[in-house]
Amino acid sequence: MQLAGFVGQRVYLLRNYWGVDCSGIGAFDDDETQAFL
């Protein structure tokens, strides 16, 4: 679990260095997904 946290932190640091946006939050709208399926 510590390794995953370490890797995640490095991803955020690198994306900041490169000027790339990223987010560790992933979600989707249940209603839109259900309608699509």
Backbone as JSON Lines, residues from 0, in Angstrom:
{"i":0,"aa":"M","n":[0.82,-1.18,0.0],"ca":[0.0,0.0,0.0],"c":[0.87,1.26,0.0]}
{"i":1,"aa":"Q","n":[1.98,1.21,0.7],"ca":[2.87,2.37,0.72],"c":[3.47,2.62,-0.65]}
{"i":2,"aa":"L","n":[3.75,1.55,-1.39],"ca":[4.32,1.72,-2.72],"c":[3.32,2.41,-3.64]}
{"i":3,"aa":"A","n":[2.05,2.05,-3.54],"ca":[1.02,2.69,-4.37],"c":[0.94,4.19,-4.05]}
{"i":4,"aa":"G","n":[1.02,4.53,-2.78],"ca":[1.0,5.94,-2.39],"c":[2.21,6.69,-2.9]}
{"i":5,"aa":"F","n":[3.36,6.04,-2.85],"ca":[4.59,6.64,-3.33],"c":[4.51,6.9,-4.83]}
{"i":6,"aa":"V","n":[4.04,5.91,-5.58],"ca":[3.91,6.05,-7.03],"c":[2.91,7.15,-7.37]}
{"i":7,"aa":"G","n":[1.78,7.17,-6.67],"ca":[0.79,8.21,-6.91],"c":[1.34,9.6,-6.66]}
{"i":8,"aa":"Q","n":[2.11,9.75,-5.61],"ca":[2.7,11.05,-5.3],"c":[3.67,11.46,-6.4]}
{"i":9,"aa":"R","n":[4.44,10.53,-6.89],"ca":[5.4,10.83,-7.96],"c":[4.68,11.25,-9.24]}
{"i":10,"aa":"V","n":[3.56,10.6,-9.53],"ca":[2.77,10.97,-10.72],"c":[2.33,12.43,-10.61]}
{"i":11,"aa":"Y","n":[1.82,12.82,-9.45],"ca":[1.38,14.2,-9.25],"c":[2.55,15.18,-9.36]}
{"i":12,"aa":"L","n":[3.7,14.83,-8.82],"ca":[4.86,15.71,-8.91],"c":[5.32,15.87,-10.35]}
{"i":13,"aa":"L","n":[5.36,14.78,-11.09],"ca":[5.8,14.85,-12.49],"c":[4.81,15.61,-13.36]}
{"i":14,"aa":"R","n":[3.52,15.39,-13.13],"ca":[2.54,16.11,-13.95],"c":[2.62,17.6,-13.67]}
{"i":15,"aa":"N","n":[2.91,17.98,-12.45],"ca":[3.08,19.39,-12.13],"c":[4.31,19.95,-12.83]}
{"i":16,"aa":"Y","n":[5.38,19.19,-12.84],"ca":[6.62,19.6,-13.5],"c":[6.41,19.79,-15.0]}
{"i":17,"aa":"W","n":[5.66,18.85,-15.62],"ca":[5.41,18.9,-17.06],"c":[4.27,19.84,-17.45]}
{"i":18,"aa":"G","n":[3.52,20.33,-16.46],"ca":[2.41,21.22,-16.75],"c":[1.19,20.5,-17.29]}
{"i":19,"aa":"V","n":[1.02,19.25,-16.9],"ca":[-0.1,18.42,-17.37],"c":[-1.1,18.27,-16.23]}
{"i":20,"aa":"D","n":[-2.38,18.43,-16.54],"ca":[-3.42,18.25,-15.52],"c":[-3.74,16.78,-15.34]}
{"i":21,"aa":"C","n":[-4.01,16.39,-14.1],"ca":[-4.48,15.04,-13.82],"c":[-5.27,15.07,-12.53]}
{"i":22,"aa":"S","n":[-6.05,14.04,-12.32],"ca":[-6.87,13.96,-11.12],"c":[-6.94,12.51,-10.66]}
{"i":23,"aa":"G","n":[-6.81,12.32,-9.38],"ca":[-6.92,10.99,-8.81],"c":[-8.35,10.61,-8.49]}
{"i":24,"aa":"I","n":[-9.27,11.51,-8.78],"ca":[-10.68,11.25,-8.49],"c":[-11.35,10.77,-9.77]}
{"i":25,"aa":"G","n":[-11.93,9.6,-9.72],"ca":[-12.64,9.07,-10.88],"c":[-14.08,8.81,-10.51]}
{"i":26,"aa":"A","n":[-14.98,9.22,-11.35],"ca":[-16.4,9.02,-11.07],"c":[-17.17,9.05,-12.39]}
{"i":27,"aa":"F","n":[-18.39,8.59,-12.33],"ca":[-19.26,8.67,-13.49],"c":[-20.68,8.87,-13.01]}
{"i":28,"aa":"D","n":[-21.5,9.39,-13.89],"ca":[-22.91,9.65,-13.58],"c":[-23.7,8.36,-13.78]}
{"i":29,"aa":"D","n":[-24.3,7.86,-12.72],"ca":[-25.04,6.59,-12.78],"c":[-26.15,6.61,-13.82]}
{"i":30,"aa":"D","n":[-26.91,7.71,-13.88],"ca":[-28.04,7.78,-14.81],"c":[-27.57,7.75,-16.27]}
{"i":31,"aa":"E","n":[-26.55,8.52,-16.59],"ca":[-26.03,8.53,-17.96],"c":[-25.43,7.18,-18.33]}
{"i":32,"aa":"T","n":[-24.73,6.57,-17.41],"ca":[-24.14,5.26,-17.67],"c":[-25.22,4.22,-17.9]}
{"i":33,"aa":"Q","n":[-26.24,4.22,-17.07],"ca":[-27.33,3.26,-17.23],"c":[-28.05,3.47,-18.55]}
{"i":34,"aa":"A","n":[-28.27,4.72,-18.95],"ca":[-28.93,5.0,-20.23],"c":[-28.08,4.51,-21.39]}
{"i":35,"aa":"F","n":[-26.77,4.67,-21.27],"ca":[-25.87,4.22,-22.33],"c":[-25.88,2.7,-22.45]}
{"i":36,"aa":"L","n":[-25.9,2.02,-21.31],"ca":[-25.88,0.56,-21.31],"c":[-27.21,0.0,-21.74]}
